[in-house]
Amino acid sequence: MARRPPPAAVTATLLGSADDVEAQLYEALQRGDIDKLMAVWADDDEVVCVHPGGGRVIGAAAIRASFEAIFGNGGIPVRPEQVHRLQLVGGALHHLVERIEMSTPQGVQTAWVLATNVYVKTPLGWRLAAHHASPGSPQPPPEQTGSSGETPSTLH
């Protein structure tokens, strides 16, 4: 587990909670800011990112390269919504809906992506250890809770 400190200018902005790091994550995605994006990731060889419809991207260098390619078209107009949080000892799991609005020749198109972000508490503060995003859907996902008593009709 090789660790390197982030640039000093970024370190101060990452102190705080997993929520603070998540805000930094989505700001970096919106701006297409690769340095700010990589500063939120844990410096660990096992960090992982799954882009919508893609395979696993493992390690900081591979994750950086994947986002550099994505940011070649500019930032991602993504907003986190419906965040569900699970606080763990030394970690946090956030499951949310990412709303992505893009201008197309047909007008503004919206896609919804289900995403899971896993944060770990490190000596340098909270950092992102895993991001997993489902393929996008043109319809918002229904809000499901355990209180309805309904069983999902699909498994995985």
N, C-alpha and C positions, 0 to 999 in steps of 0.2 A: 504494500500500500504506500506508494510514493506520494508525498504531500509537498506542495509548494505554496507559499503564501500568494494571495492575489495582489495586484497592484495596490499600493497604499491608498490611492484615491478611491478605490472601490471598497476597500476593507471597511471603512467607516460606515458606508451606506448599507453594509450587509449585517451589521450588528442589530440584533432585535429578534423578532419571532420568525417562525416559518411563514406566517402571513406576510411579513415584511419582505422576505426573500421572494415569495410568490408574486408580490406586486412588482418587484424588480424584474423578475422573469418576464412577465407579460409586457412591461414597459420596453424591455430590450427587444422582445419579439416584434412589437409594434413599430419600433424605430429601426429595426434591422441592425442593431448595435451588437456586433459579434463579441467585442471585448466585454461589454457589460453582461451579455448573455453567458459567456463562459465563466465570469466571476461568480455567478450564482451556483455553478456546479461544484460538487465536492471534488477535490483533487484525489481521485482514487481510480485505479485501473479498471474497476468493475462498474463504474457508472454506466447507465444504459438509457437509451432513448429509442422509442418506437414511434416513427412518424405515421400519420394516417395511411393505412394500406401498405406499410413497408415492413421490412424485417428489423431485427434488432441491430442497433448501432452501439457497439461497446467500446468504452474508453473515451477519454476527453479529446484526444486528437481526432478520432473518427467522428465524434459528435460535432466538433468544431467544423470539420470539413463538410459534413452534411448540411449544417446551417449556413456555412459560407455559400454553398451552392444555392440554397433556398433564398438567401438574402441577395443573390445576384439579381433578383427581380424586385428588390426593395423589401421593406418590412412586411410583416404579416398583420393584417387588420383584424386582430383577435381580441376578444374581451371575455374574461372568465365570468361565468354566471352559475348560480345554483351550487355553490361550493358546500360540500359536506366534509367536515373535518373530524379526524380521529387522532387524538393526541396520544402518543406512546412514550414510554420511558426512553429518552434519547432520540426520539423520532416523531414524525408526524406524517399522516397520510391524508391527502386531499383528493377527493373525487369531485369532478366538476364538469360543467358543460362549457365548451369553448364556442362562442358565437363568432363566426368569421363572415364579414361583409365585404364583398368585392364588387367593384364597378366593372361591368362587362358591356359589350355592344347592346345587349338586351336589357340593360339597366342594372340596378344593384341586385346582386344575388347573395343570398344568405345560406350558409352551411352551419350545421351544428355538429360538433365533435365531442364525444365523451372522452374525458382525459383523467388520468390518475398521476398525481405528482407525489413522490416520496421524498421527504426531507429528513436529514440526519443532523444531529447536534454535534459539531466538531469543535476542536479547540479554538478555531477561528470564527465560530458562530454557526448558525444554521446554513445548510447547503442542500442543494438538490442532488439526490442520488439516482433517481429514476423518473422518467417522464414517458408515459404510454398514452398514445392517442389513437382512437378508433377511426375507421374511415368516416368521412363526413356524410351527413344526411341533409337533404333539402327540407326536412321537417324537424321541428324541435322534438326532442325525446320526451315521452310522457314522464312525469314525476312519479316514481314508484317508491312507496315506503312499505315497511313491514306491517303496517297497521291495516292494510286493505284485505288481507287474508287471501289474496289472489296469488296463484303460482304463475310465474312466467311461462309463456308457451314455447320458448326455445331454450335450449341448454347450450351455452357457449356459442 
